[in-house]
């Protein structure tokens, strides 16, 4: 994917770009394959994903925002951060 700069020229963007990271990691097939490669001992068959989840603590705590949460068929939850 490419994005337009101010000079009407295009420059490539990589996985470290926020938009690209969320676009790629929100794809459940890609996310499943990445987790399978990183954690082969877990034998992950399929995941579902949720982007930009928040976990709230107590009333005085700040919320934590997770980039991507993935859930596998065994109920395991994976936090995927840039």
N, C-alpha and C positions, 0 to 999 in steps of 0.2 A: 504494500500500500504506500502511496505517496501523499504528501500534503503540499499545498501551495504556499510559497513564501510571498513577501511583499512585492517582489519583482516579477510576479506572474510566472515564476519558474517553479519546477517541482523538484523536491528533494526527498530521498527515501526516508522512511521512519522504521525503526526497529521495535523489537518486543519490549524495550524499556520505556517506550512512549506509553502514557496512561491509556489512551484510546486503544492502541494496538494490543496492549496487555489484556484489557478487559474483553476486547473483541475475540482474541485468540483463546483465552482461558475460559470464556463463557461457553465455548463450543464443547459439549460434553464428550464427544469422541476424542478430541485433541487432549482435553484434560485427563480423561481416562488413560490414554496412551502415555502421557507424561508421568502420571503417578505409577503406572505399571513399570516404566523404565527406571524410575527413581527408587521404587520399593518393590522389587520383584518377589521378595519373600512373602508378601501379603496376598498375591494372586488376585488382584482387583479386576473384576469383570466389567463393571460399568459404574459410572458415577453420575449423579445429578449435581448441578451447580447453582449457586446463588451468589450474586455479586453485591458488594458494598453492604454487608450485614453489620449490624451494630449490636454490641453486647453492653448492657447497662449494668453498672454496679449499684451500690447504695445511693441514697439521695444526695450525698455529697461527692460521690465519685464521678469522674468524667466517663463518658461512653467510649468504648473502643470500637473502631471501625476496621473490619476485616476486608481485604481486597476481594478474595474469592473463597467461598466455602464449598467444599465438595463432599458429597455424602455417597458412600458405597452401599452395595446390596446387603452388607452385614451390619449396617448401622454405624459404621465408623465415620468420623468427621475429620476432614483435612482442611487446614488453613493454608491457603496459597497466597503468599505475599510477594510483591515485586522485590 
